[in-house]
């Protein structure tokens, strides 16, 4: 995966965190944050090259590790959060609908809702039999449901698109079969 070109930037936090800095110090500080985002860690040479000299207000915004590298804790956190979010979205696109990492949504308000497209995993007959067994239905009912599943519409009774075969069974099959008094396994 290539380097992520973006990170969330909280303008209010930046303004309040740099209120006592001069405009020149703010410019140097934001440049160092951007460089950290691109490189991961900063060397002392990076810090001095941008600041031109040791500047206490800027340097105290960074943590110096034992190996001599510098980093800003908040930039590290936001970069890691963005990476985790991007990875979860990538997994989601690869047919893992449950991998959705919601942590980014807590920080922003979405104006429009995008409909997520999930690719449906077709169950095996063994999976359907096990699922029906766990719900106290006989094997014959499971086989009927499996055959029904092959030809059934992928929407529930309210018109909402179902996400997986278990949802389909709950939304349609069990409801229909309960009307017909389905066969139960006798204990």
ABEGO torsion letter per residue (X at the ends): XBBBABBBBBAAAAAAAAAABBAAAAAAAAAAAAAAAAAGBBBAAAAAAAAGBBBAAAAAABBBBAAGBBBBAAAAAAAAAAAAAAAAAAAAAAGBAAABBAAAAAABBBABBBBBBBBBBBBBAAAAAAAAAAAGBBAAAAAAAAAAAAABBABBAAGBBBABAAAAAAAAAAAAAAAAGBBBBBX
